Amino acid sequence: MEMVQELISHYGYLAIFCLLALGIVGLPVPDEVLMTFVGYLASVYVLKLPLAFLVAFSGALCGMLLSYTIGRKVGKPLIQRYGKWVKLTPKRLERVEGWFHRYGMWTIVFGYFIPGVRHITCYISGMSGVRTRQYIMFAGAGALLWSTFFILIGYFLGNIDVFSFLKK
């Protein structure tokens, strides 16, 4: 978390955007903690709240679109070749795709709130052939709800001075 704080202090909104985009793709970035910290920084007037919402939403959506594109372009051949190493056989992939076609769009929206699920839904959406326009609509709704929720938690906790230990 120290590294995240340092990146935000040096690069501001650009760091937030990049960290979220990379975190959604699957790099080990503590996304929920990052969003809560962004809300805290907005509560102490280091960041502007409306701009923090916009940057967080844009970074999350960008990461989702990048993951979707990777899933669409190289997902199935990659899974067919290396899936056995992570116990993802063609039969299991077929079952996941069937389940995803039944519930997938709502999984994209609410999957944001479950670490790990939000990463997988992007790739499976691309591999399953979900239409891009439909994907953007549902991924955008999920990104908006998710980023707003965690930023507001940090903002309200910051206003009651729960994060006073960070000031030291």
Phi, psi and omega in degrees: 000331178300318180298319179297315178300316181295317179298317179294321180293328180274319189245356174057232186297326178299319178296318179299312180302308184294317179299317179293315180300314180290325178294321179291325178296331177135358177289152185286079176246129180285083189302311182295319178295319178301313181296320178295320178295320177299318177298318177299313180299326176290326181290334179258016173065026172279324176241155175271127186303311180299321179290325176298317176301311183297314181293317179297314178301313182296317179295316179296315180294321178299315177298319179295318180292323177296315178297318178300315181295318177298315178299321182290320186276318187231003186300302184296312178300323179294315179294318180296328181276316187245359183300329181298334180288336177246022177060034176250088181280163177304324179295316178295320178299320178297317178296317179298317179297319178298315178297318182294321179295331179283314186241001193306315186296321178284334175295324178297314182295307186273344177294339176304326186277358181243108180305137182094314179292319182299329180286317184289322183300327180297308182296317181293325176300315178294317181292328184277355178079025175300134180300139185302314182299316179295318179299313181299320180298311182286320178295322178295319177297316179296316179298319180294312179298313183296309182294320178297315181302307185286327176294318179294325175301310179297322180296313181288322176294324177295325179290336176260012172064037176290332184266028183300334180295338179286340183284342184288000000 
